[in-house]
Amino acid sequence: MKFTQHYSELQQKQVAILNAEIELFDINPTEYCLGWPLDQVNTILNGESPINPKKVLDKLWEHFFADFDAENFGTDSAISNTYSEDDKLVLARIKKRMQDKEFRGQGVTSSSIASRLRKTTGMVSQLLNGKYAANPSKYLHEVWAMLEPAGLDEKTEEPKQVSDIKPIRIRYGEVPFVHTSVPNLIKMACEQARDRRRIAVFAGQAGLGKTKGIERYCDDHDDALLIYGSEETASTQVLESLAIQLGIGKASNYKRLQKIINALKDSERLIILDEADKCRPNALDPLRTISDQARVGVVLVGNIKLIDKLQSEERYELISSRVCFWPSPVGELPVTDIKTLFFELTQNTIQVAEDNEKWWQWLHKRVEGNARMLVENLLPHLLTHIRKNPNKKVDRLMVNSIFSAILNKPTI
């Protein structure tokens, strides 16, 4: 933005901050004009004032940030140098919020905030006075989340839904498939096992979308035999599941095993065991025998502890020696996957305040690189909040508010 010569350096900074607040919180002109003509106020906020804009700017600043001194954003700030510009902005919002009418008389003080943060009153006083010597970002966001929890805005009304447009809803069991790096790795494991007629292993942290990737592969390859493992899955349950899928009737485990081997022999089919880490130790024994005698591939998919079992427990030595594909376990999704999931599952209906690499890296850290934490924990609340506040953009404050106030997780 270009400014006329009537703006000081500090006033230019004030204009930038005020414009960002108006855009972020979708402030109605009637709220920020404060009785002045809209054209006059917009001229000042556009950097085009023909005179010194101090009078109007100071009133606007007071309206948005109460008595938080704009000089704190200058080079000679009284605020500790451990506070970034973003920290100062959060602090200014907190100061203003604590002076709002709905908080007066409600006992929102340094002491009550300290109690909720489980910190000392002195520490919180330093934090809110801009004197905290360490990095204050985490605690400032936690305080803001207390004062401005997402989804509880009193001034915002639920917009009327257009009758033929259903709101986006994300809930367990109905989440559509989104192509990420995990299905690619699972497909590679399946192809290696099928081609080599041996065992492939894919392990990763919980919540990465492994089961979704397996089910997608089976949708595309209807000759694959999928077994859903659990804590109750032993060799009998494995044989029973395969027998049902192959149309083999009731029989003893031995006879079932022989019939399964005969049905699969040299068929190029594939057996996939999901949640293999949860299964009882003998669950893998018939899969090893079937793979050997029928010459078909087997894929074992599970949590990180599946690797520990196969590598350290004597019982699993006969399995691990037959593994032909064994990539390193996946701990987190890459940043690009988090971004893809975010936009595809919200159908591009949510705008982010800063669509840049720094923001997506922060969100990736916030959800711990985990699809489940993003998809099942964060996104449903974001969609609800944005449905009530359609012009708001998602930023760190909003996300941290959800994690702190709704999901009982610390802010970052």
C-alpha positions as CSV (number, residue, x, y, z in Angstrom):
1,M,0.0,0.0,0.0
2,K,1.2,3.5,-0.8
3,F,0.7,6.2,1.8
4,T,0.5,10.0,1.4
5,Q,3.2,12.0,3.1
6,H,0.8,12.7,6.0
7,Y,1.4,9.3,7.6
8,S,4.2,8.6,10.1
9,E,5.9,5.2,10.1
10,L,3.9,4.2,13.2
11,Q,0.6,5.3,11.6
12,Q,1.4,3.2,8.5
13,K,1.8,0.2,10.9
14,Q,-1.5,1.1,12.6
15,V,-3.3,1.1,9.2
16,A,-1.9,-2.3,8.2
17,I,-2.9,-3.8,11.6
18,L,-6.4,-2.3,11.5
19,N,-7.1,-3.4,7.9
20,A,-5.9,-6.9,8.8
21,E,-8.3,-7.0,11.8
22,I,-11.2,-5.8,9.8
23,E,-10.6,-8.4,7.1
24,L,-9.9,-11.3,9.5
25,F,-13.0,-10.7,11.7
26,D,-15.2,-9.4,8.9
27,I,-16.0,-6.2,10.7
28,N,-19.0,-4.4,9.4
29,P,-18.3,-0.8,8.4
30,T,-21.0,0.5,10.7
31,E,-18.9,-1.0,13.6
32,Y,-15.6,0.7,12.7
33,C,-16.7,4.0,11.2
34,L,-17.6,5.3,14.7
35,G,-19.9,8.0,13.4
36,W,-17.5,9.3,10.8
37,P,-18.5,9.1,7.1
38,L,-17.5,5.8,5.6
39,D,-15.7,7.4,2.7
40,Q,-13.5,9.4,5.1
41,V,-12.6,6.4,7.2
42,N,-11.9,4.2,4.1
43,T,-9.7,7.0,2.6
44,I,-7.6,6.9,5.8
45,L,-7.5,3.1,5.9
46,N,-6.4,3.1,2.2
47,G,-3.4,5.3,3.0
48,E,-4.8,8.3,1.1
49,S,-5.6,10.8,3.8
50,P,-4.9,14.4,2.6
51,I,-4.2,15.5,6.2
52,N,-2.6,13.9,9.3
53,P,-5.0,11.0,10.1
54,K,-4.0,10.9,13.8
55,K,-7.4,11.8,15.2
56,V,-9.4,9.1,13.4
57,L,-6.6,6.5,13.6
58,D,-6.3,6.9,17.4
59,K,-10.1,6.5,17.8
60,L,-10.1,3.4,15.6
61,W,-7.2,2.0,17.4
62,E,-8.9,2.5,20.8
63,H,-12.0,0.9,19.4
64,F,-10.1,-2.2,18.4
65,F,-7.4,-2.4,21.0
66,A,-8.5,-0.3,23.9
67,D,-5.5,1.2,25.8
68,F,-2.9,-1.1,24.2
69,D,-0.3,1.5,23.0
70,A,0.3,1.5,19.3
71,E,3.9,2.4,20.1
72,N,4.4,-1.2,21.2
73,F,4.5,-2.1,17.5
74,G,7.2,0.4,16.9
75,T,11.0,0.1,17.1
76,D,11.1,1.5,20.7
77,S,8.5,-0.8,22.2
78,A,8.1,-1.2,25.9
79,I,7.2,-4.9,25.3
80,S,9.9,-7.5,25.8
81,N,11.8,-8.4,22.7
82,T,10.7,-12.1,23.2
83,Y,7.3,-11.0,21.8
84,S,7.0,-11.3,18.1
85,E,4.7,-8.9,16.2
86,D,2.1,-11.7,16.1
87,D,2.4,-12.1,19.9
88,K,1.9,-8.4,20.4
89,L,-1.3,-8.5,18.3
90,V,-2.7,-11.4,20.3
91,L,-1.8,-9.5,23.5
92,A,-3.6,-6.4,22.2
93,R,-6.7,-8.6,21.4
94,I,-6.6,-10.1,24.9
95,K,-6.4,-6.7,26.5
96,K,-9.4,-5.4,24.6
97,R,-11.4,-8.6,25.2
98,M,-10.8,-8.3,29.0
99,Q,-12.3,-4.8,28.9
100,D,-15.4,-5.8,27.0
101,K,-18.7,-5.4,28.8
102,E,-19.5,-9.2,28.9
103,F,-16.3,-9.8,30.8
104,R,-16.7,-7.0,33.4
105,G,-17.8,-8.4,36.7
106,Q,-17.2,-12.0,35.7
107,G,-13.9,-12.3,37.5
108,V,-11.7,-12.6,34.5
109,T,-8.4,-11.6,36.1
110,S,-4.7,-12.6,36.1
111,S,-5.5,-14.8,39.0
112,S,-8.4,-16.7,37.3
113,I,-6.4,-17.1,34.1
114,A,-3.4,-18.4,36.1
115,S,-5.6,-21.0,37.7
116,R,-6.8,-22.3,34.4
117,L,-3.3,-22.3,33.0
118,R,-1.9,-23.9,36.1
119,K,0.7,-21.2,36.4
120,T,1.4,-18.5,39.0
121,T,-0.4,-15.2,39.1
122,G,3.0,-13.5,38.8
123,M,3.8,-15.3,35.6
124,V,0.5,-14.4,34.0
125,S,0.8,-10.8,35.1
126,Q,4.2,-10.7,33.4
127,L,2.7,-12.3,30.3
128,L,-0.1,-9.8,30.0
129,N,2.1,-6.9,30.8
130,G,4.5,-7.8,28.0
131,K,7.3,-8.6,30.3
132,Y,7.5,-12.4,30.0
133,A,11.2,-13.2,29.4
134,A,10.6,-16.5,27.5
135,N,8.7,-17.1,24.3
136,P,5.1,-16.2,25.2
137,S,3.3,-17.5,22.1
138,K,2.0,-20.7,23.6
139,Y,0.5,-19.1,26.7
140,L,-0.9,-16.0,24.8
141,H,-2.8,-18.3,22.5
142,E,-4.1,-20.3,25.4
143,V,-5.4,-17.2,27.1
144,W,-7.0,-16.0,23.9
145,A,-8.7,-19.4,23.5
146,M,-10.2,-18.9,27.0
147,L,-11.5,-15.5,26.1
148,E,-12.6,-16.1,22.5
149,P,-13.5,-19.8,22.1
150,A,-14.4,-20.8,18.6
151,G,-18.0,-21.4,17.9
152,L,-19.3,-19.3,20.8
153,D,-19.4,-15.8,19.2
154,E,-22.4,-14.0,20.6
155,K,-22.7,-11.5,17.8
156,T,-22.9,-14.0,15.0
157,E,-26.1,-15.6,13.9
158,E,-26.5,-18.9,12.2
159,P,-27.0,-18.1,8.5
160,K,-29.9,-19.6,6.8
161,Q,-29.1,-22.6,4.8
162,V,-30.1,-22.7,1.1
163,S,-32.6,-25.6,0.9
164,D,-30.8,-27.5,-1.8
165,I,-27.3,-27.2,-0.4
166,K,-26.5,-29.6,2.5
167,P,-23.8,-28.5,5.0
168,I,-20.6,-30.5,4.7
169,R,-20.5,-33.1,7.5
170,I,-17.5,-35.2,8.5
171,R,-18.2,-38.1,10.7
172,Y,-16.7,-41.5,11.3
173,G,-17.7,-44.1,8.7
174,E,-18.7,-41.6,6.1
175,V,-15.4,-39.8,5.3
176,P,-14.8,-39.9,1.6
177,F,-11.5,-41.3,0.3
178,V,-8.8,-38.7,-0.4
179,H,-5.7,-39.8,-2.2
180,T,-2.6,-39.2,-0.1
181,S,0.9,-40.8,0.1
182,V,-0.3,-43.6,2.3
183,P,-2.5,-45.4,-0.3
184,N,0.4,-45.1,-2.7
185,L,2.7,-47.0,-0.3
186,I,0.0,-49.6,0.4
187,K,-0.5,-50.1,-3.3
188,M,3.2,-50.6,-3.7
189,A,3.3,-53.1,-0.9
190,C,0.4,-55.0,-2.4
191,E,2.0,-55.1,-5.8
192,Q,5.3,-56.3,-4.4
193,A,3.6,-59.1,-2.5
194,R,1.5,-60.2,-5.4
195,D,4.4,-60.1,-7.9
196,R,6.8,-61.9,-5.6
197,R,4.3,-64.3,-4.1
198,R,5.8,-63.5,-0.7
199,I,4.9,-61.3,2.4
200,A,5.0,-57.5,2.4
201,V,4.7,-55.4,5.6
202,F,3.4,-51.9,5.9
203,A,3.5,-50.2,9.3
204,G,2.6,-46.7,10.4
205,Q,1.3,-44.7,13.3
206,A,-2.4,-44.8,14.1
207,G,-4.6,-42.4,12.3
208,L,-2.6,-42.1,9.0
209,G,-5.4,-43.6,6.8
210,K,-4.0,-47.1,6.4
211,T,-7.4,-48.8,6.5
212,K,-8.7,-46.3,4.0
213,G,-5.8,-47.1,1.7
214,I,-6.4,-50.8,2.0
215,E,-10.1,-50.6,1.3
216,R,-9.4,-48.4,-1.7
217,Y,-6.9,-51.0,-3.1
218,C,-9.5,-53.8,-2.5
219,D,-12.2,-51.7,-4.3
220,D,-9.8,-51.5,-7.3
221,H,-8.8,-55.2,-7.1
222,D,-11.8,-57.3,-6.3
223,D,-9.7,-60.5,-6.2
224,A,-7.9,-59.3,-3.1
225,L,-9.0,-61.0,0.2
226,L,-9.2,-58.6,3.1
227,I,-9.2,-59.8,6.7
228,Y,-10.0,-57.2,9.4
229,G,-7.8,-58.1,12.4
230,S,-8.6,-57.4,16.1
231,E,-7.6,-58.4,19.6
232,E,-9.8,-61.5,19.2
233,T,-8.3,-62.6,15.8
234,A,-6.4,-65.9,16.1
235,S,-5.7,-68.6,13.4
236,T,-9.3,-69.9,13.6
237,Q,-10.7,-66.5,12.8
238,V,-8.2,-66.0,9.9
239,L,-9.2,-69.3,8.3
240,E,-12.9,-68.6,8.9
241,S,-12.7,-65.2,7.2
242,L,-10.9,-66.6,4.1
243,A,-13.2,-69.6,3.9
244,I,-16.3,-67.4,3.8
245,Q,-14.8,-65.2,1.1
246,L,-13.9,-68.2,-0.9
247,G,-17.2,-69.9,-0.5
248,I,-15.8,-72.8,1.5
249,G,-18.2,-74.5,3.9
250,K,-17.7,-75.5,7.5
251,A,-14.9,-77.9,8.4
252,S,-12.1,-78.4,10.8
253,N,-9.3,-75.9,10.8
254,Y,-7.0,-78.4,9.1
255,K,-9.4,-79.2,6.3
256,R,-10.3,-75.5,5.9
257,L,-6.6,-74.8,5.5
258,Q,-6.2,-77.4,2.8
259,K,-9.2,-76.2,0.9
260,I,-8.0,-72.6,1.0
261,I,-4.6,-73.6,-0.3
262,N,-6.2,-75.6,-3.2
263,A,-8.6,-72.7,-4.0
264,L,-5.7,-70.1,-4.1
265,K,-2.9,-72.2,-5.6
266,D,-1.1,-70.2,-8.3
267,S,-4.2,-67.9,-8.6
268,E,-2.2,-64.6,-8.3
269,R,-4.6,-63.5,-5.7
270,L,-3.6,-61.5,-2.6
271,I,-4.4,-61.7,1.1
272,I,-4.4,-58.6,3.2
273,L,-4.5,-58.6,7.0
274,D,-5.3,-55.2,8.5
275,E,-4.5,-54.4,12.2
276,A,-2.0,-57.3,12.1
277,D,-0.3,-55.9,15.2
278,K,-3.5,-56.4,17.3
279,C,-3.9,-60.1,16.4
280,R,-3.0,-63.0,18.6
281,P,0.4,-64.5,17.9
282,N,-0.9,-67.6,16.1
283,A,-3.0,-65.6,13.6
284,L,-0.1,-65.2,11.2
285,D,0.8,-68.9,11.2
286,P,-1.9,-70.0,8.6
287,L,-1.0,-67.0,6.4
288,R,2.6,-68.2,6.2
289,T,1.6,-71.7,5.3
290,I,-0.9,-70.5,2.7
291,S,1.6,-68.2,1.1
292,D,4.2,-71.0,0.9
293,Q,2.0,-73.7,-0.4
294,A,-0.5,-71.7,-2.6
295,R,2.3,-69.4,-3.8
296,V,0.2,-66.2,-3.2
297,G,1.2,-62.9,-1.7
298,V,0.3,-61.7,1.8
299,V,0.3,-58.1,3.1
300,L,0.5,-57.4,6.8
301,V,-0.6,-53.9,7.8
302,G,-0.5,-52.5,11.3
303,N,0.8,-50.1,13.8
304,I,4.4,-49.3,14.6
305,K,4.5,-52.1,17.1
306,L,4.0,-54.6,14.3
307,I,7.6,-53.9,13.3
308,D,8.8,-54.6,16.9
309,K,7.0,-57.9,17.0
310,L,8.4,-59.1,13.7
311,Q,11.9,-58.0,14.5
312,S,12.2,-59.0,18.2
313,E,9.9,-61.8,19.0
314,E,11.1,-65.3,18.3
315,R,7.7,-66.5,17.2
316,Y,7.7,-64.2,14.2
317,E,11.1,-65.2,12.8
318,L,9.5,-67.4,10.2
319,I,7.4,-64.5,9.0
320,S,10.1,-61.9,8.9
321,S,12.4,-64.1,6.9
322,R,9.8,-64.3,4.2
323,V,9.2,-60.5,3.9
324,C,10.1,-59.2,0.4
325,F,8.9,-55.5,0.9
326,W,9.4,-53.7,4.2
327,P,9.6,-49.9,4.0
328,S,10.4,-47.8,7.0
329,P,7.4,-47.2,9.2
330,V,5.5,-44.0,8.6
331,G,5.3,-41.7,11.6
332,E,3.6,-38.7,10.0
333,L,1.9,-37.6,6.8
334,P,3.9,-35.1,4.8
335,V,2.7,-31.5,4.8
336,T,1.2,-31.8,1.3
337,D,-1.1,-34.6,2.5
338,I,-2.4,-32.4,5.3
339,K,-3.1,-29.6,2.8
340,T,-4.8,-32.0,0.4
341,L,-7.0,-33.5,3.1
342,F,-7.9,-30.0,4.4
343,F,-9.1,-28.7,1.1
344,E,-10.7,-31.8,-0.4
345,L,-12.8,-32.7,2.7
346,T,-13.9,-29.1,3.2
347,Q,-14.6,-28.9,-0.6
348,N,-12.7,-25.6,-0.7
349,T,-15.4,-23.9,1.3
350,I,-12.9,-22.7,4.0
351,Q,-10.5,-19.8,3.5
352,V,-7.3,-19.6,5.4
353,A,-5.9,-16.3,6.5
354,E,-2.4,-17.1,5.3
355,D,-2.2,-19.7,2.5
356,N,1.6,-20.2,2.5
357,E,4.2,-22.8,3.4
358,K,4.7,-21.4,6.9
359,W,1.0,-21.8,7.7
360,W,0.7,-25.4,6.4
361,Q,3.9,-26.4,8.3
362,W,2.3,-25.0,11.4
363,L,-1.0,-26.8,10.9
364,H,1.0,-30.0,10.2
365,K,2.7,-29.6,13.5
366,R,-0.6,-28.7,15.2
367,V,-2.3,-32.0,14.1
368,E,1.0,-33.9,14.6
369,G,1.0,-35.0,10.9
370,N,-2.0,-37.2,11.7
371,A,-4.9,-37.6,9.4
372,R,-7.3,-38.7,12.1
373,M,-6.5,-35.7,14.3
374,L,-7.1,-33.4,11.3
375,V,-10.1,-35.1,9.8
376,E,-12.1,-36.4,12.8
377,N,-11.0,-33.9,15.5
378,L,-10.4,-30.5,13.9
379,L,-12.3,-30.2,10.6
380,P,-15.8,-30.9,11.9
381,H,-15.5,-28.1,14.4
382,L,-13.9,-25.8,11.8
383,L,-16.8,-26.5,9.5
384,T,-19.4,-25.7,12.2
385,H,-17.6,-22.5,13.1
386,I,-17.3,-21.3,9.6
387,R,-20.9,-22.2,8.9
388,K,-21.9,-19.8,11.7
389,N,-19.3,-17.2,10.6
390,P,-19.1,-17.6,6.8
391,N,-16.8,-14.6,6.2
392,K,-14.2,-15.5,8.7
393,K,-10.9,-17.0,7.6
394,V,-9.2,-19.8,9.5
395,D,-6.0,-18.7,11.3
396,R,-3.9,-20.0,14.2
397,L,-6.0,-18.4,16.8
398,M,-9.1,-20.1,15.6
399,V,-7.4,-23.5,15.4
400,N,-5.8,-23.1,18.8
401,S,-9.1,-22.1,20.2
402,I,-10.7,-25.3,19.0
403,F,-7.9,-27.5,20.4
404,S,-7.9,-25.7,23.7
405,A,-11.5,-25.0,24.4
406,I,-13.1,-28.0,22.7
407,L,-10.5,-30.8,22.4
408,N,-8.7,-30.2,25.7
409,K,-5.3,-30.0,24.1
410,P,-2.6,-27.4,24.7
411,T,-2.1,-24.7,22.2
412,I,1.1,-24.3,20.2
